Amino acid sequence: LPWLKQKRCSEVAEVVDAITADLKPAYKPATINRSIGAITKALTLAWKAGVISENYGLKVDRLPEENKREVFLTIAQVKALGDASSEQVRTAIWTALLTGARRGEICKIKAEHIGADTITIPKANTKTNQSRTVPIVAALRPYLKNLPLQIDYEGVKSGFRRARAKVGLPHVHFHDLRHSCASLLIGLGEDLYTISKILGHASVTSTERYSHLLVGKQRKALNKLSALVGKS
């Protein structure tokens, strides 16, 4: 990295400021944080090896990342995306919605992962390094004949991009299908713990990002309580 030339480890804060100033106009915070992370990791390793007397990496702050998306699709929108896609991409779309699986997980489904009533996603294919078993529901069965997919990750990505353009949803990401799975389940009255298991979250804490969608249910419940109080 050019920012590191003739710099001491103790000057890491100055280095990070320079990196941020140069990269911020062209890159997102998450991308910049990967460069910062490489530097702090190197400093930590150097400190553990006794090369430097202090872990200067601890003095570096990463940029805040705005990764939270609030794009939830309706069933009609998902159907429109599927209808505008090839059979392979359509299969990926409905598999994502009906299992909550990530695109990478779907692309790695093999024949041996598909059972009579469940799909097993091996831990090696998950973000959390924990395997999970997803039930096969009736709406998913017509697409099982297309699994494993005959296109790769990039094929799904480009096919989905074309589909979203056709139906006038250019802002939609494939990952929004996973978010939509959660939002639709909440709308159907399912609890966050059950949804966290479907999505394969390491803990229900990750699923709590959807908790604001429960306000309607909470209002309905409290209205019942209010009516009860009003009668007393």
One Martini backbone bead per residue (centre of mass of N, CA, C, O) as a GRO file, in nm:
protein
  232
    1LEU     BB    1   0.095   0.037   0.024
    2PRO     BB    2   0.151   0.375  -0.024
    3TRP     BB    3   0.084   0.483   0.277
    4LEU     BB    4   0.336   0.314   0.426
    5LYS     BB    5   0.563   0.480   0.345
    6GLN     BB    6   0.769   0.585   0.588
    7LYS     BB    7   0.612   0.443   0.831
    8ARG     BB    8   0.509   0.408   1.144
    9CYS     BB    9   0.322   0.230   1.359
   10SER     BB   10   0.242   0.491   1.532
   11GLU     BB   11   0.109   0.617   1.242
   12VAL     BB   12  -0.168   0.475   1.171
   13ALA     BB   13  -0.378   0.702   1.189
   14GLU     BB   14  -0.261   0.866   0.951
   15VAL     BB   15  -0.289   0.643   0.741
   16VAL     BB   16  -0.598   0.604   0.760
   17ASP     BB   17  -0.672   0.892   0.680
   18ALA     BB   18  -0.547   0.872   0.394
   19ILE     BB   19  -0.712   0.635   0.291
   20THR     BB   20  -0.990   0.760   0.331
   21ALA     BB   21  -0.951   1.014   0.153
   22ASP     BB   22  -0.889   0.851  -0.116
   23LEU     BB   23  -1.144   0.632  -0.115
   24LYS     BB   24  -1.425   0.764  -0.050
   25PRO     BB   25  -1.516   0.870  -0.343
   26ALA     BB   26  -1.517   0.542  -0.460
   27TYR     BB   27  -1.588   0.399  -0.180
   28LYS     BB   28  -1.708   0.203   0.048
   29PRO     BB   29  -1.676   0.145   0.378
   30ALA     BB   30  -1.636  -0.166   0.357
   31THR     BB   31  -1.389  -0.151   0.167
   32ILE     BB   32  -1.207   0.023   0.345
   33ASN     BB   33  -1.213  -0.171   0.595
   34ARG     BB   34  -1.038  -0.391   0.463
   35SER     BB   35  -0.777  -0.227   0.464
   36ILE     BB   36  -0.772  -0.164   0.764
   37GLY     BB   37  -0.781  -0.462   0.860
   38ALA     BB   38  -0.504  -0.545   0.744
   39ILE     BB   39  -0.339  -0.355   0.923
   40THR     BB   40  -0.439  -0.441   1.208
   41LYS     BB   41  -0.356  -0.736   1.177
   42ALA     BB   42  -0.052  -0.689   1.138
   43LEU     BB   43  -0.010  -0.547   1.412
   44THR     BB   44  -0.103  -0.781   1.589
   45LEU     BB   45   0.109  -0.987   1.491
   46ALA     BB   46   0.357  -0.817   1.568
   47TRP     BB   47   0.293  -0.804   1.870
   48LYS     BB   48   0.280  -1.114   1.926
   49ALA     BB   49   0.589  -1.145   1.810
   50GLY     BB   50   0.758  -0.885   1.930
   51VAL     BB   51   0.818  -0.644   1.723
   52ILE     BB   52   0.618  -0.482   1.896
   53SER     BB   53   0.516  -0.317   2.204
   54GLU     BB   54   0.245  -0.228   2.052
   55ASN     BB   55  -0.105  -0.226   1.969
   56TYR     BB   56  -0.192   0.000   1.729
   57GLY     BB   57  -0.465  -0.115   1.615
   58LEU     BB   58  -0.648  -0.018   1.865
   59LYS     BB   59  -0.641   0.299   1.752
   60VAL     BB   60  -0.842   0.206   1.530
   61ASP     BB   61  -1.111   0.321   1.332
   62ARG     BB   62  -1.386   0.242   1.178
   63LEU     BB   63  -1.620   0.269   0.955
   64PRO     BB   64  -1.934   0.324   0.913
   65GLU     BB   65  -2.197   0.096   0.827
   66GLU     BB   66  -2.467   0.090   0.571
   67ASN     BB   67  -2.631  -0.226   0.539
   68LYS     BB   68  -2.918  -0.162   0.579
   69ARG     BB   69  -3.218  -0.296   0.443
   70GLU     BB   70  -3.565  -0.185   0.320
   71VAL     BB   71  -3.641  -0.437   0.112
   72PHE     BB   72  -3.975  -0.548   0.042
   73LEU     BB   73  -4.145  -0.802  -0.107
   74THR     BB   74  -4.391  -0.913  -0.290
   75ILE     BB   75  -4.536  -1.169  -0.443
   76ALA     BB   76  -4.587  -1.017  -0.709
   77GLN     BB   77  -4.290  -0.926  -0.750
   78VAL     BB   78  -4.164  -1.205  -0.755
   79LYS     BB   79  -4.327  -1.310  -0.995
   80ALA     BB   80  -4.225  -1.100  -1.197
   81LEU     BB   81  -3.928  -1.184  -1.181
   82GLY     BB   82  -3.969  -1.480  -1.262
   83ASP     BB   83  -4.116  -1.426  -1.542
   84ALA     BB   84  -3.843  -1.255  -1.642
   85SER     BB   85  -3.700  -1.532  -1.634
   86SER     BB   86  -3.530  -1.789  -1.634
   87GLU     BB   87  -3.555  -2.100  -1.512
   88GLN     BB   88  -3.302  -2.082  -1.332
   89VAL     BB   89  -3.357  -1.806  -1.197
   90ARG     BB   90  -3.640  -1.872  -1.096
   91THR     BB   91  -3.544  -2.090  -0.902
   92ALA     BB   92  -3.368  -1.905  -0.727
   93ILE     BB   93  -3.588  -1.710  -0.637
   94TRP     BB   94  -3.787  -1.918  -0.498
   95THR     BB   95  -3.577  -2.041  -0.310
   96ALA     BB   96  -3.517  -1.787  -0.150
   97LEU     BB   97  -3.806  -1.730  -0.046
   98LEU     BB   98  -3.873  -2.048   0.058
   99THR     BB   99  -3.582  -2.054   0.252
  100GLY     BB  100  -3.371  -1.801   0.293
  101ALA     BB  101  -3.147  -1.828   0.105
  102ARG     BB  102  -2.860  -1.773  -0.031
  103ARG     BB  103  -2.710  -1.755  -0.327
  104GLY     BB  104  -2.460  -1.930  -0.258
  105GLU     BB  105  -2.625  -2.167  -0.142
  106ILE     BB  106  -2.790  -2.233  -0.396
  107CYS     BB  107  -2.542  -2.281  -0.594
  108LYS     BB  108  -2.446  -2.539  -0.389
  109ILE     BB  109  -2.659  -2.728  -0.455
  110LYS     BB  110  -2.703  -3.071  -0.434
  111ALA     BB  111  -2.846  -3.369  -0.476
  112GLU     BB  112  -2.763  -3.478  -0.180
  113HIS     BB  113  -2.925  -3.231  -0.031
  114ILE     BB  114  -3.192  -3.366  -0.141
  115GLY     BB  115  -3.478  -3.463  -0.004
  116ALA     BB  116  -3.800  -3.542   0.052
  117ASP     BB  117  -3.840  -3.275   0.281
  118THR     BB  118  -3.535  -3.165   0.252
  119ILE     BB  119  -3.270  -2.920   0.284
  120THR     BB  120  -2.919  -2.934   0.298
  121ILE     BB  121  -2.684  -2.706   0.445
  122PRO     BB  122  -2.373  -2.692   0.461
  123LYS     BB  123  -2.135  -2.536   0.650
  124ALA     BB  124  -1.942  -2.467   0.405
  125ASN     BB  125  -2.199  -2.286   0.267
  126THR     BB  126  -2.200  -2.091   0.510
  127LYS     BB  127  -2.158  -1.799   0.691
  128THR     BB  128  -2.166  -1.949   0.995
  129ASN     BB  129  -2.067  -2.252   0.991
  130GLN     BB  130  -2.373  -2.377   0.980
  131SER     BB  131  -2.580  -2.610   0.953
  132ARG     BB  132  -2.896  -2.667   0.765
  133THR     BB  133  -3.253  -2.735   0.767
  134VAL     BB  134  -3.494  -2.724   0.500
  135PRO     BB  135  -3.802  -2.721   0.417
  136ILE     BB  136  -4.022  -2.862   0.181
  137VAL     BB  137  -4.246  -2.694   0.001
  138ALA     BB  138  -4.492  -2.693  -0.227
  139ALA     BB  139  -4.392  -2.432  -0.394
  140LEU     BB  140  -4.097  -2.568  -0.447
  141ARG     BB  141  -4.122  -2.844  -0.607
  142PRO     BB  142  -4.122  -2.746  -0.915
  143TYR     BB  143  -3.794  -2.663  -0.879
  144LEU     BB  144  -3.625  -2.925  -0.814
  145LYS     BB  145  -3.553  -3.013  -1.114
  146ASN     BB  146  -3.330  -2.755  -1.120
  147LEU     BB  147  -3.174  -2.921  -0.908
  148PRO     BB  148  -2.908  -2.829  -0.975
  149LEU     BB  149  -2.773  -2.573  -1.103
  150GLN     BB  150  -2.649  -2.466  -1.438
  151ILE     BB  151  -2.563  -2.209  -1.290
  152ASP     BB  152  -2.390  -1.962  -1.156
  153TYR     BB  153  -2.352  -1.692  -0.965
  154GLU     BB  154  -2.323  -1.496  -1.213
  155GLY     BB  155  -2.575  -1.595  -1.363
  156VAL     BB  156  -2.778  -1.505  -1.151
  157LYS     BB  157  -2.696  -1.210  -1.134
  158SER     BB  158  -2.748  -1.129  -1.436
  159GLY     BB  159  -3.041  -1.237  -1.457
  160PHE     BB  160  -3.158  -1.057  -1.232
  161ARG     BB  161  -3.084  -0.786  -1.354
  162ARG     BB  162  -3.268  -0.816  -1.604
  163ALA     BB  163  -3.537  -0.860  -1.455
  164ARG     BB  164  -3.552  -0.593  -1.291
  165ALA     BB  165  -3.556  -0.412  -1.543
  166LYS     BB  166  -3.820  -0.522  -1.678
  167VAL     BB  167  -4.005  -0.458  -1.397
  168GLY     BB  168  -3.901  -0.189  -1.246
  169LEU     BB  169  -3.651  -0.301  -1.019
  170PRO     BB  170  -3.341  -0.172  -0.990
  171HIS     BB  171  -3.308  -0.173  -0.657
  172VAL     BB  172  -3.302  -0.474  -0.648
  173HIS     BB  173  -3.188  -0.745  -0.467
  174PHE     BB  174  -3.141  -1.070  -0.415
  175HIS     BB  175  -3.125  -1.046  -0.096
  176ASP     BB  176  -3.425  -0.940  -0.066
  177LEU     BB  177  -3.556  -1.221  -0.058
  178ARG     BB  178  -3.467  -1.286   0.228
  179HIS     BB  179  -3.607  -1.047   0.363
  180SER     BB  180  -3.892  -1.123   0.254
  181CYS     BB  181  -3.924  -1.384   0.401
  182ALA     BB  182  -3.930  -1.251   0.682
  183SER     BB  183  -4.160  -1.041   0.642
  184LEU     BB  184  -4.383  -1.245   0.561
  185LEU     BB  185  -4.371  -1.416   0.819
  186ILE     BB  186  -4.447  -1.190   1.011
  187GLY     BB  187  -4.723  -1.133   0.872
  188LEU     BB  188  -4.810  -1.446   0.956
  189GLY     BB  189  -4.699  -1.466   1.279
  190GLU     BB  190  -4.410  -1.518   1.315
  191ASP     BB  191  -4.133  -1.572   1.495
  192LEU     BB  192  -3.802  -1.488   1.538
  193TYR     BB  193  -3.687  -1.766   1.604
  194THR     BB  194  -3.790  -1.921   1.360
  195ILE     BB  195  -3.664  -1.731   1.148
  196SER     BB  196  -3.366  -1.771   1.235
  197LYS     BB  197  -3.362  -2.074   1.149
  198ILE     BB  198  -3.427  -2.037   0.851
  199LEU     BB  199  -3.181  -1.828   0.793
  200GLY     BB  200  -2.924  -1.904   0.980
  201HIS     BB  201  -2.875  -1.769   1.237
  202ALA     BB  202  -2.673  -1.763   1.510
  203SER     BB  203  -2.890  -1.554   1.623
  204VAL     BB  204  -3.165  -1.362   1.713
  205THR     BB  205  -3.021  -1.089   1.695
  206SER     BB  206  -3.012  -1.074   1.383
  207THR     BB  207  -3.335  -1.077   1.355
  208GLU     BB  208  -3.401  -0.794   1.501
  209ARG     BB  209  -3.409  -0.615   1.239
  210TYR     BB  210  -3.736  -0.704   1.213
  211SER     BB  211  -3.896  -0.593   1.468
  212HIS     BB  212  -4.050  -0.343   1.343
  213LEU     BB  213  -4.269  -0.537   1.201
  214LEU     BB  214  -4.426  -0.593   1.489
  215VAL     BB  215  -4.599  -0.342   1.558
  216GLY     BB  216  -4.876  -0.428   1.455
  217LYS     BB  217  -4.909  -0.664   1.654
  218GLN     BB  218  -4.872  -0.495   1.910
  219ARG     BB  219  -5.112  -0.308   1.864
  220LYS     BB  220  -5.329  -0.525   1.860
  221ALA     BB  221  -5.274  -0.630   2.147
  222LEU     BB  222  -5.307  -0.352   2.298
  223ASN     BB  223  -5.599  -0.301   2.207
  224LYS     BB  224  -5.713  -0.534   2.369
  225LEU     BB  225  -5.625  -0.424   2.640
  226SER     BB  226  -5.769  -0.152   2.619
  227ALA     BB  227  -6.054  -0.270   2.598
  228LEU     BB  228  -6.047  -0.409   2.873
  229VAL     BB  229  -6.004  -0.152   3.041
  230GLY     BB  230  -6.261   0.002   2.936
  231LYS     BB  231  -6.460  -0.216   3.082
  232SER     BB  232  -6.373  -0.155   3.398
   0.00000   0.00000   0.00000
